Amino acid sequence: MYLHYNSIQDINMKTNSPLFEIKEISAVKSENLVDNLYSTYEHNFTIIEQMLLSPLENQTKFKFSPEPHMHLLLSSNHLLPDIHVEMNFLSPYTVDVEMYYGEHDYENIRYVYNVKFRLFLDAKILEVKETGLFRSSRGEIQESDKEASKKTGNSNSVQNKLTKNLLVNEWFNKLIVLEYTFNKIQ
């Protein structure tokens, strides 16, 4: 069987194609972005509901008189650092949450990822506010607001919100694979 040069070139282009296609902004309809964003909000909420909220509902402390601020712990049986969860109840239906790894070095790897999000319990959505890295001793990697806005453009754009929420969704899915579960209220 003989392959023509064009056929070989087509095969090479398919195998060397990037994992993600980049489309022109005008090619992506804004309605699709908004739909994807709200779908991600709902999916992230479902994950947190399974990982945190359902186990907390079994706690009478949470069910009957939630404190304005709670500190929780997620743990894994895979010798990974615990994840601290700080919940701040703004109302019976709105909760601000911050999740970050505890201060541990495992095999010379520093776990520094952090996420802040807001749970809307009545709407069953999770909106990511911030996500990023921390330096050791929980010192944030700082960047001036002007520098950050120049790099990212409008940080409140639908594309930026979708990107942040998709990154957090990916992290949540890894936490599920690593079997992180609710450990205790601190």
C-alpha positions in Angstrom: 0.0 0.0 0.0 1.4 3.4 -1.0 0.5 6.6 0.7 0.6 9.9 -1.1 2.6 12.7 0.5 -0.6 14.7 1.1 -2.1 11.7 3.0 0.9 11.4 5.2 0.8 15.2 5.8 -2.9 14.9 6.8 -2.1 12.1 9.2 0.8 14.1 10.8 -1.4 17.2 11.2 -4.1 15.1 13.0 -1.6 13.5 15.4 0.2 16.7 16.0 -2.9 18.8 16.5 -3.1 20.7 19.8 -5.2 19.4 22.7 -7.3 22.6 22.7 -8.4 24.4 19.7 -8.1 28.2 19.8 -11.1 30.0 18.2 -11.4 33.6 17.4 -13.5 35.4 20.0 -16.0 36.3 17.3 -16.4 32.6 16.5 -17.7 31.8 20.0 -21.1 33.1 20.7 -21.5 34.9 24.1 -24.7 32.9 24.8 -22.7 29.7 24.7 -20.1 31.1 27.1 -22.8 32.2 29.6 -24.4 28.8 29.3 -21.1 27.1 29.9 -20.4 29.4 32.9 -23.7 28.6 34.6 -23.3 24.9 33.9 -19.9 25.0 35.6 -21.3 27.0 38.5 -23.9 24.2 39.0 -21.4 21.4 38.5 -19.0 22.9 41.0 -21.8 23.3 43.5 -22.7 19.6 43.1 -19.2 18.5 43.9 -18.9 20.7 47.0 -22.4 19.6 48.1 -21.2 16.0 48.0 -17.8 16.6 49.6 -18.8 19.2 52.3 -22.4 20.1 52.6 -24.0 16.7 52.8 -21.6 15.5 55.6 -22.1 18.8 57.4 -25.9 18.4 57.4 -25.4 15.3 59.6 -23.8 17.6 62.1 -26.4 19.0 64.5 -24.1 22.0 65.1 -24.4 22.9 61.4 -28.0 21.9 61.0 -29.6 23.9 63.8 -27.3 26.9 64.6 -24.6 27.5 62.1 -21.9 29.7 63.5 -21.0 32.8 61.4 -17.5 31.3 60.8 -16.5 27.6 60.6 -13.1 26.0 60.0 -13.3 22.5 58.5 -10.7 19.9 57.3 -10.7 17.7 54.2 -8.3 14.7 54.3 -7.1 12.0 52.0 -5.8 8.5 52.7 -3.2 9.0 50.0 -0.6 10.7 52.3 -1.4 14.1 50.9 -1.7 17.3 52.9 -5.0 18.2 54.5 -7.1 21.0 52.9 -8.4 23.7 55.2 -11.8 25.0 54.5 -13.0 28.3 56.1 -16.7 29.0 55.8 -18.1 32.5 56.5 -21.9 32.5 56.6 -23.2 35.8 55.2 -26.8 34.8 55.3 -28.8 31.5 55.6 -28.4 31.2 51.8 -25.0 32.7 51.1 -21.6 31.4 52.2 -18.1 32.6 51.4 -15.6 29.8 51.4 -11.8 29.6 51.2 -9.9 26.4 50.6 -6.1 26.0 51.0 -3.6 23.3 51.7 -2.1 23.1 55.2 1.6 24.0 55.7 3.4 20.7 54.7 6.3 19.7 52.6 5.8 16.2 51.1 8.8 14.8 49.2 10.1 18.4 48.6 6.8 19.5 47.0 5.1 22.5 48.5 1.3 22.5 48.1 0.3 26.1 47.7 -3.0 26.2 45.7 -5.8 28.4 47.1 -9.4 29.1 46.0 -12.0 31.5 47.3 -15.6 31.1 46.2 -19.2 32.0 47.1 -21.9 29.4 47.6 -25.5 30.4 46.8 -27.4 27.7 48.6 -30.8 28.6 47.4 -29.7 28.8 43.7 -27.3 25.8 44.1 -24.4 27.5 42.4 -20.8 28.1 43.3 -19.1 31.2 41.9 -15.3 31.3 42.1 -14.0 34.7 43.3 -10.2 34.0 43.3 -7.9 31.1 42.6 -4.1 31.0 42.6 -0.9 30.2 44.3 0.6 31.1 47.7 4.2 31.3 48.8 5.4 29.4 51.8 4.2 30.6 55.2 0.9 31.4 53.6 2.2 34.7 52.2 0.3 35.5 49.1 2.0 36.2 45.8 1.1 39.8 45.4 0.6 41.8 42.2 -0.7 45.3 42.0 -4.3 45.7 40.9 -3.1 47.8 37.9 -0.6 45.1 36.7 -3.2 42.3 37.1 -5.9 44.2 35.2 -3.4 45.0 32.4 -2.5 41.3 32.0 -6.0 39.9 32.2 -8.1 42.6 30.7 -11.5 42.8 32.3 -11.3 40.3 35.2 -15.1 40.3 35.4 -15.6 39.2 31.8 -17.5 36.0 31.1 -14.3 34.4 29.6 -12.3 35.1 32.7 -15.0 33.9 35.1 -15.4 30.7 33.0 -11.6 30.1 33.0 -11.4 30.5 36.8 -14.4 28.2 37.4 -13.1 25.6 35.0 -9.7 25.6 36.7 -11.4 25.1 40.1 -13.7 22.4 38.6 -10.5 20.5 37.4 -9.1 20.8 41.0 -12.3 19.6 42.6 -12.3 16.6 40.2 -8.8 15.7 41.3 -9.8 16.0 45.0 -12.5 13.4 44.3 -10.0 11.1 42.5 -7.6 11.5 45.5 -10.6 10.6 47.8 -10.6 13.8 49.9 -13.4 13.6 52.4 -14.8 15.7 55.2 -12.7 15.0 58.3 -13.8 17.3 61.1 -14.9 20.7 62.3 -12.0 22.6 64.0 
